[in-house]
């Protein structure tokens, strides 16, 4: 099959048709779902959009192969391999390969990425990536004259212009859906968004902008434990009215309050930054742990997760740092964050202490691996990374068990704080974002906020206080920015950037 040579233009056209067939089904499906294809104009637009995808890719690939057949083979083979992986995630998890998703991929650690490994992924990689790449590399190409190249390219470019002009009336529709369409067009979704991600990353402040100096106004011993949850959605917490008892401990604990809240985004890096900054900006201002540490507060950060902005404190501890002094089954899960915590707090010689626990308890897709066996309260559970292969009951049961485990962890934090005699204590739990569990055929998170379902941004905001007299404002709806200013208030820290409107405590 590799002995017979094929004309360059025909070879490139086949590549473009394979690219459409293998990798643009989600693109075309989205178009059909959001277009009135029963009308003549809608049907015409659908047809011309399909031709436009082929011709646009043909123009680029034809130019690439004409200039350098070797570079064309290498890059196109690479495109097919990466496309096969990308379209697996699009089809399996309804992902959109936009700039934020690129950031998620780049910032994902090895342990987390290995959870997505499946036999289905291998099938995609082999049949849509490796086998076409072998054909691309082995097929003999018959060179074409420069004259033919310019003639063919000119006709192709003219066809593109005609197709664009013919669909001028659809400009508003294209503009409305451009982000999703761009995130589903292979390979341009990641080819465009990877440079965009690094450009924006480079544009961020290399050194964080310092906030005005703060002042501790009293010597009362106070401690706040901020628990940053992972992928917790409020609708699966029984505190928020969920029919299954996923909060058996917190529901019986005194001085526990819960508020409706929304996240700033649907992915970890953006939302953790939002939780830790004094206001939403595109700039890197000094975040809460760095700010308080610089102004005399004892700050402790413990994490089994990732994605936070740069943290510049001495007491930054990952799971591997806590492991040597931890005993028991819980040390393989997020309980490790509590190992020796009470003792570490008591060792501090400072009056004001902030502890941040960045957990990973409800991170998918392997929800059933995120809690110890004794917390598998709801059965049967989903054990597959291909969430669509599980029943809705199995998937939700596995996720709900992570909420039961979260309930236990928060209760343990409260019990530890109760034993700190002489301290005014508070615990704040806020999730980074929510999670989709098959609703509207969406899974996990990361959908752009402009089109994200409520499951991905409605989050729990749970507060406990040691002093019953320490009342909270009757807030109806909170944002993640309330965290910064509420902690400032509780620890009695005065600052020009403090915003009382974003404080949850009454005094």
Secondary structure, DSSP 4 states (H G I P E B T S, - for coil): --SS-EEHHHHHHHHHHHHHHHH-HHHHHHHHHTS-TTSHHHHHHHHHHHHHHHHHHHHHHHHHHHH-HHHHHHHHHHHHHHHHHHHHHHHHH----SHHHHHHHHH--HHHHHTT--HHHHHHIIIIIIHHHHHHHHS-EE---HHHHHHHHHHHHHHHHHHHHHTGGGHHHHHHHHHHHHHHSTTHHHHHHHHHHHHHHHHS-SSPBPPPP-EE-----EEEEEEEESS--GGG-GGGT-SS---TTGGG-TTEEEEEEE-S-SSHHHHHHHHHSSS--SS-BPPHHHHHHHTT-EEEEEES---PPP---SEEEEHHHHHTT--SGGGGTGGGGGTTHHHHHHH---SEEEEEEE--TT-SS-GGGSS-GGG--S-S----S-GGGS-HHHHHHHHHHHHHHHHHHHHHHHHHHHT-TT-EEEEEEEES---EESGGG-EES---TTT--GGGTEEEEEEEES-TT--B---SEEETTHHHHHHHHHTTEE-TT--GGG--B--
